[in-house]
């Protein structure tokens, strides 16, 4: 069982790293253009907090090496993304982003670590950090709900990238399996919620994928017809 959980954990590490490196293309464009354009920094700031807390959780948990290593790597990557965002964001947004980083990734993170190490003892340490990590992770997995609502209203999956949804679903599923094997309720609840929400995203994608293509074809046809009508009007003039 221990060997199986280790193998599942390694697979989870690989998938999580794929998710963590997915924004590299975005930030490569940011560096080339020297501008963050309409991108928002909040997702990277909250992910930095989440990965940092999970790294701390892995550090204080017996046999938490796999959790600590992958989230440690994720925290380093998120730190790089946040630094690049601060470097290339417009002045006004840069100030707001810096304030948010200071509050969440310095004050909150520092306070959690300090309280855990100084005021909480024994098994309660793991419970305290685990509950915080679980709540934050569920909140992050629930973040795409607004996109899902938009998909239902517009009947289009244009703003819900399939690969990202698929890898988040796969990531949550693998870590849920790992949690069952090692009997970790915090990893289980956090990723179980992500698995359910990820499944819902993929179901929506399948439901509206063809409708999205049909809508796009209708729009293209209307554009062509509009162009023909305009040409006819010009000829009559």
Residue, then its C-alpha position, 0 to 999 in steps of 0.5 A: x500500500x505504501x509503494x502504491x501511494x508513493x507511485x500515485x504521489x509521484x504521478x500527482x507531482x508530475x501532473x501538478x508541475x504541468x499545471x504550475x508551469x502552464x502560465x509560462x507561455x503567458x508570462x513569456x508574452x508579458x516579458x516580450x511585450x513588457x506589459x501585463x495588458x489585461x491579465x490579473x495578478x490575483x490568481x498567482x498571488x492566491x496560488x502562491x499563498x496556497x502552495x506555500x501553506x501546503x509546503x508548510x503542511x508537508x513539512x510538519x506532516x510525517x511522510x509529507x515529503x511528496x506534498x512538500x516538494x511539489x508545492x515547494x516547486x509550485x511556490x517558487x514558480x508562483x513567486x517568479x510569476x508574481x515578480x514578473x507581474x509586479x515588474x511589468x504591471x502599470x503603476x496603479x495596478x503595481x501598487x495594488x498588487x504589491x499591497x495584496x502580496x504584502x497582506x496575503x503572502x507575507x503577513x497572512x503566511x507569516x502569521x499562520x507559520x508563527x501561530x502554528x509553531x508558537x501557540x499550537x502543539x501536537x496533532x493540533x498543528x497539522x489540523x490547524x494548517x490542514x483546515x486552512x489549506x483545505x478551505x483555500x484550495x476549495x475556494x481556488x477550485x470554485x473560482x471557475x464557477x463564474x466561467x461555468x455560469x458564462x458557458x451556460x448563458x452563452x452556450x459557448x466554451x470559448x472562455x473555458x480552455x479544455x486542456x486547463x480544465x482537464x489537467x485540473x480535473x486529473x490533478x484533483x483526481x490523482x491527489x484524491x486517490x493519494x489521500x485515500x491511500x494515505x488516509x489524509x482527510x485534508x488533502x482528500x476533502x480539498x481535492x475531492x471538491x476539485x474533482x467534483x468541480x472539474x468533472x462538472x467543467x468537463x461535462x459542460x464542455x462536452x454539452x456545449x462544445x458542438x453548440x459553440x461551434x454551431x454558434x461560431x459558424x452562424x456568426x461567420x455566415x451572418x458576417x459573410x451575408x452582411x458583407x454581400x449585402x453591403x457590396x450589393x448596396x454599394x453597387x446600387x449606389 
